[in-house]
Amino acid sequence: MDERLADALSRFPAYMSAHVLVSVCALALSFAISMPLAVAASRSPAIRWPALLLASLIQTIPGLALLALFYPLLLALSALSQAWFGTGFTALGFKPALLALTLYAVLPILRNGVTGILGVDPAAVEAARGMGMTDRQTLLKVQLPLAAPVIMAGVRTAAVWTIGAATLATPVGQTSLGNYIFSGLQTENWVFVLFGCAASAGLALAADQLLGLMESGLAKRTPWRIWAGGVGLAVGVAAGLSPLFASTAAPSYVVGAKNFSEQYILAEMMAARLEGQGARVSRKEDLGSATAYHALAAGEIDAYVDYSGTLWTNVLKRQDNPGRQAVLAELTSELKRRDGVVVLGSLGFENAYALTMRADRAKALNIGTIADLAGKAPTLNLGSDLEFLTRPEWAKVRDAYGLNFKRQTSYQPTFMYRALSDGEADVISAFSSDGRIAADHLVILGDPKGAIPPYDAVILISPKRAGDARLLAALRPLVGAIPVGAMQQANYAVDRDKEKQIPAQAAKSLAQAIGRPR
């Protein structure tokens, strides 16, 4: 069996169960919110218009943005709870995903609920009142039963939306079928991408058909359809959630990773060393830079690899560049003082942002440094990863050299390299430890003004694990052990077009190459 397919299948139970759990909980919570609101809105125009407007407004917010916004909000609430009551709560993963997906599911249930109740024949309502029914009895025995098919149609729509949107929850730490898609796009593992899309689509279609069976049963007054759909849903949910209960033991450690190949490889290497000591380890992958650091500082992940330049500019908000060793020393002391975060040490290589061109293109234009690039930038196109153009590092480089490109476009890192090779971009914000630089015959432009800070890869340890002997013993041997050439080879093993390795394989090969097997 293909290694990538085997890897996808091995992850399926955990990914599917987490996806089902957050989807079912969000759908149930949205129904509990929407139906009372629909009843109130159907009786009062003063409630109806604002409620529907607000629900519609939420739908205009991109799903990924809505998910991302809830994480810092919950993190702030957790800090307040800790300050006021002496206890906080986890803000990463399930909670932000649940809240965002719940809000996303409100509109179709609310709108169909209002439409269904208002669409009941007034004669039926008058007849019920003529028989002496109270408003509550009329609602429960006449209006809601007659409106049930319309309401169920809204639930069907909400279910499909929720299951689809749940794939976007991966960057806020919620495991889902989206893990296949995010990591697959980054590493060009199309088996993962197709597997994730097919699994998510299959789950949504199955839910839609079972809810549709219940809808037709309500419309045609055929109880067996209602029961068949309900039992099918119950069995499906139970089957989907069963892996969650297969093992009740909590993981000993949580290792984090951002959303690119090097991070996956290093996270697998750290996890393998811990597992070699008998620890149970879970991975939180595809985290954004800010989310990863805040999650570590809050103790929601135990360790991950970050880069000194990212921490220097994004966390400490520093714009100066005192040099590689000075940056490392000050980061180590300041992160410990400010957040209790332990900088265990540098892995031995830098993964710096670097403006990069194809060698033939740079030679033709006589460009060897960013200073040379500045005069020709107005005729060239810049391609960047999804973060670079919003980061302070870019602002500093742009201002230091007066860069003004003809066009600036952001890509997933893998597609950024494709854009350079296809000629859609003339310059890209590459990464110095990326194996594709040598393989694709690219050149890194010099930075004579030192505008780009150093980017040593460093292991960070959460405050709650600062004194954990097993964790420190497992990870400390990696400090200073990985030369940039070895990291480039490991990255290229995952990123290359042919004979690609999965990150776990590349991590194992890297560990053997540097003499640090698990």
N, C-alpha and C positions, 0 to 999 in steps of 0.2 A: 504494500500500500504506500502511496506517495506520503512522504514525511509531513508535508503541509496538511494534507487531508487527515492524517492520523492525529496531528496536533489539534486540528479543528474539532475533531470528534471527541478528543479527550477533554476539551474545555466545555463542550456543549452542555452537560448537565448543570454545571455551576452557572454558566451564562444564562441558560434558559430559565432556571429556577429563580434567579435574581430578577430577571426581566418579568416573569409572570408575577412575582410577589409585588413589585412596585406598581405594575399596571393594574392588578386587581385592587390593591389598596387605594390607588388614586381614583379609579373608577367608582369604587364604593363610597369613598369620601365625597367625591363630586356629586354623586347621586343624593347623598344625605344633605348636602348643601343646596343643591339645585331644586329639588322637589318642594320643600317648604317655601323657598323663594318664588318658585313658579306659582304656587297656590296664592301667595300674597300678591304677586304681580298681576295675576288674573283678576283679582278683586279690586285692585287699586291702580289706576293709571299713574298716580304719583309715584308708585314704586316701580311700575312696569318699565317706563322709559329709562330711568337711570340704571336699573339692573341690567337691562338688555344692552344698553350703551356701554356699561363697564365691562360686561362679558365680551362684547364685540371688540372693545379696545384691547383687552388682553390678547385676543387672537392676532392683533396686528404686530405684537412683539415677537420677533423671531424666537423660535423654541430654544435654541442654544443660549441666546442672551437671557431669556427668562430663567433658565436653569442656573446660569452663572450668577445672576443677580441675587438669588436666594442664598448662595453660600456665604458671602460677606455679611449679609443681613443676619443669618443664623449665628455666624461667628461672633458678631457684636452682641447679640442677645445672650449667647453663652457666656461671654465675658461679663456682662451685666449680672447674670444669674450667679456667676462665681463670686462677684464682688458683693452682691446683696445677700445671697443665701448660702454661700460657701460651697456651692456645687454647680458645675456647668453641664453641658451635654455635647454630644458629638454633632458637629455641623457638616461633616463631609459625608457624601454618599447618599444614603437612603432619604434623609429628611429633606434636603433641598430638591431632590428629584420628586419626591412625593408631593410637595407643596406646588411646585411648578406644573406638574402633570395634572394635578387636581384642578388648578385654575384653567388649564387648557381644555379640560373636559366639561367645564361648566356650560359653555354656550349652547352646544347642541341639545343637551338635556333641558336646560332652562327654556330655550326658545320653543322646543317641541312640547314641553310641559305647558307653557302658556298657550300655545296654539291649540293643543289638544283640549284643554279645559274650556277655552273660549269658543271652541268649535262644537261643543256639545249642543245638540238641538235645544233651544230655549223651552220648547214645549215639554221636553222630558224633565227639565229642571222645574218648570211650573207644576207639572203633575206630581213631582216628588213633594213639593211644598204644599200642594193641595192635599196630599195624604197626611200632612202633619209632620213631615220630616224636618229636623233642625238643619241649619246650614252645615253642620259637621256631618250629619247623616247623609245629606244630599251629596256632599263632596265625596264621602267614602263609598256610598252605595250606588251613586248614579254617575257623577261627573268623572271620577277617576277610572272606574271600569270602562266607560265609553271612550275615554281619552287614552286608555292604555296602549292601543296599537300605535298611536302617534308618538306617545312618550317612548315606547320601546324602539321606534325608529331613531329617535334621538340618542338613545343609549347605544344603539348599534354604531352610529356615527362616532360617538364619543369613544367607544371601545377601539375602533380602528385608528382614530387619531392618537389615542393614548399609547397604544402598542407601537405605532410608528414613531411617535415622539420620544418614547422611552429609549430608543437607540441613541439619542443625543445626550443621555445622562452620563455617559462615560467620563467626560472631562471634569465633572464635579465629584468623581469618585464612586459613582454607583455602577456596579458591575451590571452589564446588560449584553444583549446581542450586538449592541453598538461597539463593544470591544473588538469584535471581529472586523468591523468596518473601519474604525479609526486606525487600528494597527495595520490592517491590510492595505489601506491606502498609503500609509507612510512607507511601508516596506515593499510595496508593489506585490503583495501576496494576494493575487486575485482569487485564489481558493478561499481565503478568509473573507474577502469582500463578498463574493457570491454566496458563500455559506451563511454569512450574517444576514444578507438581504433576503435570501430564500427562507431562512428560519423565521425572520420577522414577518415577512409577507404571509408565510404559511400559518403562523400563529394568529395574525390579524384576520385572515380569511376564515379560519376555523371558528374563531369567536363570532365573526359576523354571521356565519351560516347558522350557528347554534342559536344566537340571539334572533336571527330571522325566523327560525322555526318557532320560537316562542312568540314572536310578533304575529305570525300567521295564525297561531293557535288562539291568541287573544282576539284577533280580528274575526276569525271564523267560529269562535266559541267551541274549539275542539281541545278538550283538556289533555289528550294524549300528546299533542304537539308541544304544549307548554311543559308537560312533564319530561318529554324526551329531550327538549332543548335544555331544560334546567339540569337534568341528570347528566347530560353530556358535558355541560359547563362544569359541573361539580367534579366529575371524573377527570376532565382535562386539567382543571386547576390543581386537583390533588396530585395528579401525575407530574405536573410541572413543578410543584413545590416539594415533591418527595425527596429530591437530592439534598434539600436544606436540612432535612431531619435524619439523613443517613449517618451523619457524624455530628454529634452535639459538642465536640471538643472545640473550643475557640482557638484560633491561631495564636501561636506564641508571639509572633512578630508580624508587622506589616511593613513591607518594603515598597516604596513609591517609585514612580518613574514618570517623566514627561513624555511627550508624544513624538519621539523620533528614535531611530534605530539604535543609536549609541546608548540611549537611556534604557531601552528594553534589554540590551545585552548586559549592561552593568547591573541592572536590577536582578536579572537572572543569575549573574555571577554571585552577587551578595546573598541572594536567597539560597542558592545551592550550597554555599559555605555554611549557612545556618542549618539547612536541612541535613547536611553532613554531620552535624552535631546532635541530630535528633530533634531539632525544633520544628514545629509546624509553622509554615510561612505562607501568608497570602500576599498577593501583589495588587497594588493600586496603580494602574497604568493610565497613560494618556492625560495626565494632569497638566493644567496650565502652569506657567512659572510661578505666578503669585499664589495660586491655589496650593501648589506643592509646598511652598515655604510656610504658608500660614497653617496648613494641615500638620506639618512637622512641629512647628512651634506650639500648636495646640495639643500635641500628643496623639493626633489621629493617624499618623503614620510614624514609624519608628526610625527609619533611615532612608535616605535617597542621595543621589549624586546631583550636585548643582555646580555652578561655575562661578569663579571668584568675580568676574566682571559683571555678571548678572546680579549677584548679591551686592556688589559695591554700588552699582547704579540704581537698581530697583528697590533694594531693601534699605540700604544706608543712605540712598539719595545723594551719593557723592559724584562729583563731576571731574575731580582732579585725578591724576595718574602718577602716584609717587613711586611706581615701579612694582615689579612682580612680587618680590619678597615682602615689601612694605604693605602691599595690599593684603597678602595672606595673613601677615602678623596682626594687622589691625582688624581684619574680619574676624579672626579667631577670638580676639579679646572682646570686641564690641558685640558680636552676636551672643556670646556667652553672658556678657553683662546685661544686655538689653532684653534678650528673649530666653536665655538659658539654653540656647542651642549650642551643641558641641561641634566644632569643626575638627573632625578626627585627623584630617591631613589631606594633602594633595595625592592623587593617584599616580602622578608622575608625568602627566601630559597636559597640554592646553587644548581646548576646543574653542578657539577664538572666532568671533565674527571676522570675516575677511572679504573684502571686495575682490571678486574673481572674474576673469575673462578666459575665453578660449585662447590658447597660445597663439594660434595663427591670426586671430582677430587683433589681439594686443600687439603683435609684431607689425601687422599691417598699418596700425594706427600709431605706432611708436609710443605705446603706453606701457610704462613699467611701474609707476607709482600712482597713488591717488592724486597727487599733485599734477601729474601728467594728464590724468583723466579729467580734471576739472574743466580745462578749456574745451574739451570735446563732448562733455556730458550733454549739452543742449541738443545734440544730434543723436544721442544714444538712449536706449531703453533699459531701465533698471528692473530686475526681478528680485523679489525678496521672499523670505518665509513669512508666515502669517503674523509674526510679532514684530519683526525688525523695524518697520517704518513707524511704529508707535513707541519705540523704546528710546530712552535718553541717549543711548550710544549713537543711534543714527543722527539725532539732532546735533550731537557734538561733532561728528564726522562731517555732516553736511555744512555746518557753519564754519568749521575750521578750514575747509577747502573750497567753500563757495559752490558746492555741487548743485546743479539744477538740470535734472534729466528731462528729456523729451517726454517720457512716460514712465510711471512707476506702477508696477503690478505685483500684488501679493499672491503667493502660491503655497500649497503644501510643499514642504522641502523637496520631495521626490519630483514633483512636477516643475519645481523651480529649475532643477538641473535639466529636465527635459526641454524647458523653454530656452535655456542657454544653448543646448546642442541643436535645437531646431531653428535658432536665429530669431525667436520671438523676443528674447532678451539679449542684450549685448554684455551686460554686467549683472552679476548676482551677489547676494550677501551669503556667501558660502560659509562652511565651517571647516576650520583648519585640520581637524582630525578625520575628515570625511575621505574615505578611500577613493571616491569618485574623482577627486582632484587630480590624482596621478593617472588613474585609469582613463579619464576623459581628456587628458592632456590640457589641463587648465593651469593658469598661473595666478598666484596670489599677488595683488598689487601692494607695493610697499606703502608704509604709513610713516613718512618722514617726520610728521608733526606729533606722532604718538597720541593720536586722538582716540584710538581704540584701546580700551584697558586690557590688562591680562585676563585670561580666562582659564585658570587652572581648574581642572575637574577635582572637586573636593567631596569627601564623604561627610554628610551632615547627620548628626544623631539628635533625636528629640530630647527635650529636657527630662522627660520621665524615664528615659533609658540612659541618662548620662552616666550612671554608675552600674549599668548592667554588664557584668563581667563576661557572660557568654557572648553577648552581641559584640562587645569591644574586641574580645579575643578572636572572633570569627572574621571581623572586618579589618582589624589593624594590619594584618599581613599584606593587604592590598595597597597600603599607603606607600607611594614611591615605587610601586612595582610594575606599572604599566607604561612602557615607552610609547610615544605617539605612533611609531611605525606599527606596533602590534595592534593598537587601537584602530588604526586605519584599515589594516587587514581584516579585522573582525567586522568593522562596519561594512566594508565592501562585500564580505561574504554574505551579508544580509541584503545589501542594496543592489548587487549586480543583477544583470538580466538573466543569466543562465546559471544553472546549478546553485540556485539560491539556498542558503541555510536559514532555518528558523532561528530566532534569537537565542534559544536555549542551546542549540548546537554551537553557534558562534561563541557563546559564553564559555562553553566547555573547552572549545579549541583555544580560546584566549587564555583561559586558566592554565591549560597545559603548556602553552607557549611561554608563559611568564614564570612557570614553575610553581604555580599556586593551585594545584588541583584541589577539588573539594575534599 
